Amino acid sequence: MRVFRFNQQLEAPDVNGSLNEVVEITDEQVILEYFDYWSKRMILAGCVNHISLEACIEDWIVVNWAWEVTDGRVKPPMSQKEYEKYGQDLRD
């Protein structure tokens, strides 16, 4: 079982003023929650030969900007505050 993390937007700021929270989800949960929707979209797009559980998980990771937790030391993608602080340097 693999575990992923992603930032989920909150409707209102939390006690720290953040509009995001980091959520964990397993590959099994991704399949249960996303595969039906995703596979129907793949059929409509004419990509029937590309339908697989692994392809679904990979697309879910991309769509949700998720990252896999492998050893507890995986750094998440840059936060909005970090981007605002360092983003210009990254574009140059």
mmCIF file of the C-alpha atoms, coordinates in Angstrom:
data_MODEL
# 
_entry.id   MODEL 
# 
loop_
_atom_site.group_PDB 
_atom_site.id 
_atom_site.type_symbol 
_atom_site.label_atom_id 
_atom_site.label_alt_id 
_atom_site.label_comp_id 
_atom_site.label_asym_id 
_atom_site.label_entity_id 
_atom_site.label_seq_id 
_atom_site.pdbx_PDB_ins_code 
_atom_site.Cartn_x 
_atom_site.Cartn_y 
_atom_site.Cartn_z 
_atom_site.occupancy 
_atom_site.B_iso_or_equiv 
_atom_site.pdbx_formal_charge 
_atom_site.auth_seq_id 
_atom_site.auth_comp_id 
_atom_site.auth_asym_id 
_atom_site.auth_atom_id 
_atom_site.pdbx_PDB_model_num 
ATOM 1  C CA . MET A 1 1  ? 0.000   0.000  0.000   1.00 0.00 ? 1  MET A CA 1 
ATOM 2  C CA . ARG A 1 2  ? 1.323   3.395  -0.967  1.00 0.00 ? 2  ARG A CA 1 
ATOM 3  C CA . VAL A 1 3  ? 0.467   6.636  0.801   1.00 0.00 ? 3  VAL A CA 1 
ATOM 4  C CA . PHE A 1 4  ? 0.236   10.035 -0.826  1.00 0.00 ? 4  PHE A CA 1 
ATOM 5  C CA . ARG A 1 5  ? -0.148  13.542 0.528   1.00 0.00 ? 5  ARG A CA 1 
ATOM 6  C CA . PHE A 1 6  ? -1.711  16.559 -1.109  1.00 0.00 ? 6  PHE A CA 1 
ATOM 7  C CA . ASN A 1 7  ? -2.793  20.046 -0.162  1.00 0.00 ? 7  ASN A CA 1 
ATOM 8  C CA . GLN A 1 8  ? -6.530  20.474 0.182   1.00 0.00 ? 8  GLN A CA 1 
ATOM 9  C CA . GLN A 1 9  ? -8.069  23.931 0.202   1.00 0.00 ? 9  GLN A CA 1 
ATOM 10 C CA . LEU A 1 10 ? -10.170 24.888 3.200   1.00 0.00 ? 10 LEU A CA 1 
ATOM 11 C CA . GLU A 1 11 ? -13.288 27.015 2.916   1.00 0.00 ? 11 GLU A CA 1 
ATOM 12 C CA . ALA A 1 12 ? -12.115 29.239 5.759   1.00 0.00 ? 12 ALA A CA 1 
ATOM 13 C CA . PRO A 1 13 ? -8.671  29.817 7.282   1.00 0.00 ? 13 PRO A CA 1 
ATOM 14 C CA . ASP A 1 14 ? -7.701  27.468 10.089  1.00 0.00 ? 14 ASP A CA 1 
ATOM 15 C CA . VAL A 1 15 ? -6.456  28.676 13.492  1.00 0.00 ? 15 VAL A CA 1 
ATOM 16 C CA . ASN A 1 16 ? -3.045  29.462 11.954  1.00 0.00 ? 16 ASN A CA 1 
ATOM 17 C CA . GLY A 1 17 ? -4.562  31.456 9.099   1.00 0.00 ? 17 GLY A CA 1 
ATOM 18 C CA . SER A 1 18 ? -3.817  28.773 6.510   1.00 0.00 ? 18 SER A CA 1 
ATOM 19 C CA . LEU A 1 19 ? -6.222  28.019 3.698   1.00 0.00 ? 19 LEU A CA 1 
ATOM 20 C CA . ASN A 1 20 ? -4.659  24.613 3.061   1.00 0.00 ? 20 ASN A CA 1 
ATOM 21 C CA . GLU A 1 21 ? -4.307  21.394 4.951   1.00 0.00 ? 21 GLU A CA 1 
ATOM 22 C CA . VAL A 1 22 ? -2.140  18.415 4.063   1.00 0.00 ? 22 VAL A CA 1 
ATOM 23 C CA . VAL A 1 23 ? -4.253  15.306 3.585   1.00 0.00 ? 23 VAL A CA 1 
ATOM 24 C CA . GLU A 1 24 ? -3.062  11.700 3.369   1.00 0.00 ? 24 GLU A CA 1 
ATOM 25 C CA . ILE A 1 25 ? -4.680  9.127  1.109   1.00 0.00 ? 25 ILE A CA 1 
ATOM 26 C CA . THR A 1 26 ? -3.758  5.572  0.167   1.00 0.00 ? 26 THR A CA 1 
ATOM 27 C CA . ASP A 1 27 ? -3.556  4.179  -3.343  1.00 0.00 ? 27 ASP A CA 1 
ATOM 28 C CA . GLU A 1 28 ? -6.574  2.022  -2.495  1.00 0.00 ? 28 GLU A CA 1 
ATOM 29 C CA . GLN A 1 29 ? -8.589  5.114  -1.570  1.00 0.00 ? 29 GLN A CA 1 
ATOM 30 C CA . VAL A 1 30 ? -7.546  6.827  -4.809  1.00 0.00 ? 30 VAL A CA 1 
ATOM 31 C CA . ILE A 1 31 ? -8.858  3.856  -6.785  1.00 0.00 ? 31 ILE A CA 1 
ATOM 32 C CA . LEU A 1 32 ? -12.116 3.710  -4.807  1.00 0.00 ? 32 LEU A CA 1 
ATOM 33 C CA . GLU A 1 33 ? -12.755 7.452  -5.116  1.00 0.00 ? 33 GLU A CA 1 
ATOM 34 C CA . TYR A 1 34 ? -11.360 8.260  -8.568  1.00 0.00 ? 34 TYR A CA 1 
ATOM 35 C CA . PHE A 1 35 ? -11.166 5.208  -10.846 1.00 0.00 ? 35 PHE A CA 1 
ATOM 36 C CA . ASP A 1 36 ? -14.827 5.140  -11.930 1.00 0.00 ? 36 ASP A CA 1 
ATOM 37 C CA . TYR A 1 37 ? -14.835 8.830  -12.901 1.00 0.00 ? 37 TYR A CA 1 
ATOM 38 C CA . TRP A 1 38 ? -11.361 8.653  -14.456 1.00 0.00 ? 38 TRP A CA 1 
ATOM 39 C CA . SER A 1 39 ? -11.965 5.506  -16.516 1.00 0.00 ? 39 SER A CA 1 
ATOM 40 C CA . LYS A 1 40 ? -15.205 6.916  -17.974 1.00 0.00 ? 40 LYS A CA 1 
ATOM 41 C CA . ARG A 1 41 ? -13.304 10.064 -19.005 1.00 0.00 ? 41 ARG A CA 1 
ATOM 42 C CA . MET A 1 42 ? -10.560 7.932  -20.559 1.00 0.00 ? 42 MET A CA 1 
ATOM 43 C CA . ILE A 1 43 ? -13.168 6.036  -22.602 1.00 0.00 ? 43 ILE A CA 1 
ATOM 44 C CA . LEU A 1 44 ? -14.711 9.317  -23.800 1.00 0.00 ? 44 LEU A CA 1 
ATOM 45 C CA . ALA A 1 45 ? -11.234 10.507 -24.791 1.00 0.00 ? 45 ALA A CA 1 
ATOM 46 C CA . GLY A 1 46 ? -10.665 7.348  -26.833 1.00 0.00 ? 46 GLY A CA 1 
ATOM 47 C CA . CYS A 1 47 ? -7.896  6.118  -24.534 1.00 0.00 ? 47 CYS A CA 1 
ATOM 48 C CA . VAL A 1 48 ? -9.334  2.727  -23.596 1.00 0.00 ? 48 VAL A CA 1 
ATOM 49 C CA . ASN A 1 49 ? -5.965  1.018  -24.078 1.00 0.00 ? 49 ASN A CA 1 
ATOM 50 C CA . HIS A 1 50 ? -4.410  3.290  -21.433 1.00 0.00 ? 50 HIS A CA 1 
ATOM 51 C CA . ILE A 1 51 ? -6.825  2.407  -18.637 1.00 0.00 ? 51 ILE A CA 1 
ATOM 52 C CA . SER A 1 52 ? -5.107  0.736  -15.687 1.00 0.00 ? 52 SER A CA 1 
ATOM 53 C CA . LEU A 1 53 ? -5.064  1.136  -11.933 1.00 0.00 ? 53 LEU A CA 1 
ATOM 54 C CA . GLU A 1 54 ? -1.496  2.495  -12.031 1.00 0.00 ? 54 GLU A CA 1 
ATOM 55 C CA . ALA A 1 55 ? -2.316  5.015  -14.786 1.00 0.00 ? 55 ALA A CA 1 
ATOM 56 C CA . CYS A 1 56 ? -5.293  6.189  -12.739 1.00 0.00 ? 56 CYS A CA 1 
ATOM 57 C CA . ILE A 1 57 ? -3.110  6.716  -9.682  1.00 0.00 ? 57 ILE A CA 1 
ATOM 58 C CA . GLU A 1 58 ? -0.471  8.552  -11.731 1.00 0.00 ? 58 GLU A CA 1 
ATOM 59 C CA . ASP A 1 59 ? -3.106  10.889 -13.203 1.00 0.00 ? 59 ASP A CA 1 
ATOM 60 C CA . TRP A 1 60 ? -4.601  11.484 -9.760  1.00 0.00 ? 60 TRP A CA 1 
ATOM 61 C CA . ILE A 1 61 ? -1.130  12.449 -8.460  1.00 0.00 ? 61 ILE A CA 1 
ATOM 62 C CA . VAL A 1 62 ? -0.701  14.971 -11.278 1.00 0.00 ? 62 VAL A CA 1 
ATOM 63 C CA . VAL A 1 63 ? -4.203  16.423 -10.968 1.00 0.00 ? 63 VAL A CA 1 
ATOM 64 C CA . ASN A 1 64 ? -3.859  16.870 -7.203  1.00 0.00 ? 64 ASN A CA 1 
ATOM 65 C CA . TRP A 1 65 ? -0.184  17.900 -7.103  1.00 0.00 ? 65 TRP A CA 1 
ATOM 66 C CA . ALA A 1 66 ? 0.301   15.014 -4.699  1.00 0.00 ? 66 ALA A CA 1 
ATOM 67 C CA . TRP A 1 67 ? 3.530   13.401 -3.550  1.00 0.00 ? 67 TRP A CA 1 
ATOM 68 C CA . GLU A 1 68 ? 4.241   9.900  -2.358  1.00 0.00 ? 68 GLU A CA 1 
ATOM 69 C CA . VAL A 1 69 ? 5.305   9.406  1.245   1.00 0.00 ? 69 VAL A CA 1 
ATOM 70 C CA . THR A 1 70 ? 8.121   6.886  1.200   1.00 0.00 ? 70 THR A CA 1 
ATOM 71 C CA . ASP A 1 71 ? 10.223  7.348  4.315   1.00 0.00 ? 71 ASP A CA 1 
ATOM 72 C CA . GLY A 1 72 ? 8.691   10.288 6.137   1.00 0.00 ? 72 GLY A CA 1 
ATOM 73 C CA . ARG A 1 73 ? 11.307  12.680 4.793   1.00 0.00 ? 73 ARG A CA 1 
ATOM 74 C CA . VAL A 1 74 ? 9.615   13.561 1.520   1.00 0.00 ? 74 VAL A CA 1 
ATOM 75 C CA . LYS A 1 75 ? 9.367   17.311 1.121   1.00 0.00 ? 75 LYS A CA 1 
ATOM 76 C CA . PRO A 1 76 ? 6.001   18.523 -0.146  1.00 0.00 ? 76 PRO A CA 1 
ATOM 77 C CA . PRO A 1 77 ? 5.709   20.860 -3.108  1.00 0.00 ? 77 PRO A CA 1 
ATOM 78 C CA . MET A 1 78 ? 6.313   24.541 -2.481  1.00 0.00 ? 78 MET A CA 1 
ATOM 79 C CA . SER A 1 79 ? 3.592   26.263 -0.479  1.00 0.00 ? 79 SER A CA 1 
ATOM 80 C CA . GLN A 1 80 ? 1.911   29.432 -1.713  1.00 0.00 ? 80 GLN A CA 1 
ATOM 81 C CA . LYS A 1 81 ? 3.871   31.491 0.829   1.00 0.00 ? 81 LYS A CA 1 
ATOM 82 C CA . GLU A 1 82 ? 7.171   29.930 -0.293  1.00 0.00 ? 82 GLU A CA 1 
ATOM 83 C CA . TYR A 1 83 ? 6.256   30.541 -3.927  1.00 0.00 ? 83 TYR A CA 1 
ATOM 84 C CA . GLU A 1 84 ? 5.501   34.187 -3.231  1.00 0.00 ? 84 GLU A CA 1 
ATOM 85 C CA . LYS A 1 85 ? 8.825   34.510 -1.430  1.00 0.00 ? 85 LYS A CA 1 
ATOM 86 C CA . TYR A 1 86 ? 11.038  32.514 -3.818  1.00 0.00 ? 86 TYR A CA 1 
ATOM 87 C CA . GLY A 1 87 ? 8.979   32.140 -6.982  1.00 0.00 ? 87 GLY A CA 1 
ATOM 88 C CA . GLN A 1 88 ? 10.610  34.954 -8.910  1.00 0.00 ? 88 GLN A CA 1 
ATOM 89 C CA . ASP A 1 89 ? 14.039  33.421 -8.329  1.00 0.00 ? 89 ASP A CA 1 
ATOM 90 C CA . LEU A 1 90 ? 12.784  30.109 -9.728  1.00 0.00 ? 90 LEU A CA 1 
ATOM 91 C CA . ARG A 1 91 ? 11.565  31.696 -12.977 1.00 0.00 ? 91 ARG A CA 1 
ATOM 92 C CA . ASP A 1 92 ? 14.902  33.360 -13.742 1.00 0.00 ? 92 ASP A CA 1 
# 
